[in-house]
Amino acid sequence: MDRHANSPARGLALVATVVLLLVPPAVLGMAALQRGSALLAIGAIGQALGSALLVRSRYAWRPPASGIVICLYLIALGWLWFATQDSPDSFARFGRGLFLVAAVGLLVCHDFIRTGVEPRRRAKKWTTALLTRAHWPRTADEVAHLPEVRALYTAVRDDPTLAFPLLDDPRPEVQLAALFALRDRETWRWDATAVVVESAKKAVTSEVRAATLRAVATADTAAIAKLIGESLRDPSPEVRAAATEALLTGGDARWAFLRNAVRAALSDVHLAADGPLPASAGRLPASALCDLFTWAGEPGTLAERAVRTLVTHYHAILSAGTHPGLAAELGRQVTDAESPAVLRLELALLLRNLQLIPPALQDRMTDPDQPSPVRLIAVEVMLAADPEDVTALDVLRGLGRQQNRETGLAIARVLQKYCGVAFGLPATNASVKQQTDAVQRVYRWATSKLTGGPVDTPLPGRGDDEDALGGLPPSAYPASAPGLTPPKFKNRR
């Protein structure tokens, strides 16, 4: 469906199509009733069946449907002439004339469109209207919904060069109108894409550069790929987002061609605030997943953004429920020693937040060969289901004896939230003294000879609105950034 299509115009086009297709069977049917002719009745039924096959055509008077409609009218003309040639009445003469005039008119319209004369006329009309327009909307979105832009969008479907005069205008709003009219094209000629790329290099506003990338996202040329690769590190966030959308539109082939450009963009420390690749949720091709898994094990900004991109991608798929076996596959990644440690932690947090850690995976995540943060996440899930789970408490005791400050704080929060033990830790911004006291108490509890659960006095009035591992509830991990990382832990096994 054309995103710029005008709903009233589409409605009128549908009405015109239906009327055009109903005329032959209606005229033949009325003639059959008037004359009591079985032959005309058969012709009307045949015309109705033929028209029914074309009723879904949006524009019956345009190629390729117009050629078939012309044949229907000529067949109806011949049928009516053959049935009424002996004794033609006024209605029969009217029907013959109507069919002949309609067939000739459709043939003229068909040739005008097929030869490009009519699209050029309409494109000229709307480009002139846009070039002479005095008042423009303030935002790019409003420009995209101008009636002239929507009409030009339809007029340049077969020939994008008809909109190029607008690209030569120095006004950004006029250039935006042309680029919006060129969106969603299925095919591009290389010479047409070259003109658009050159106009993008001359653009001075980020809106025009972003609109250019979205307009040529479906083009498959080296010039477009180069433009996308350069735009991944554009100073404007809007342009970088548009470049990522164009990158993912090309699938595996385009990703393989631009792999080094993507790596350079993810490694750029000046773009670290971008987080995951924009518009990548649920859209990454297979080759991108392989590269991102590899980059997740490298140091610096590259690994961080690669991990966040993967987590955002998997969060969208798991939330949609379109891949039933994905949760189990990610669970295997969490417990796989070959996977990067940061990625394992982020995937474990993702599965926990979506409540997709089954008991079997919980047991595997608590094994001694797993990193401490992963074991703590599994323990939190287990204690949320049963605050007196002996296995979970034993794992906490083992972790508490490591004498690691961050691990001790995380254990204190888990015990405080799920087991009702009063460690005096606020939800956020605990003082150094509070943290030190909590860590010491955790160590004393972990090294005591008690075999039961915590014996401290429960903290009255504690709710379930804080995340024991990070001071945030699971709902605080938004869909756009599901991999918010809790405090980092040193794994001392």
Buried (B, 14 or more C-beta within 10 A) or exposed (E): EEEBEBEEEBEEBBEEBEEBBBBBBBBBBBBBEEBEBEBBBBBBBBBBEBBEEBEEBEBBBBBEBBEBBBEBBBBBBEBBBEBBEEEBEEBBEEBBEBBBEBBEEBBEBBEBBBEEEBBBEBBEEBBEBBBEBEEBEEEBEEBBBBEBBBBBBBBBBBBBEBBBBBBEBEEBBBBBBBBBBBBBBEEBEEEBBBBBBEBBEEBEBBBBBBBBBBBBBBBBBEBBBBBBBBBBBBEBBBBBBBBBBBBBBBBEEBBEBBBEBBBBBBBBEEBBEBBBBBBBBBBBBEBBBBBBBEBBBBEEBBBBBBBBBBBBBBBBBBEEEEEEEBBEEBBEBBBEEEBBBBBBBBBBBBBBBBEBBBEEBBEBBBEEEBBBBBBBBBBBBBBBEEBEBEBBBEBBBBBBBBEBBBBBBBBBBBBBBBBBBBBBBEBEEBEEEBBBBBBEBBBEBBEEEEEEBBEBEEBEEBEEEBBBBBBBBBEEBEEEEBBBBBBEBEBEE
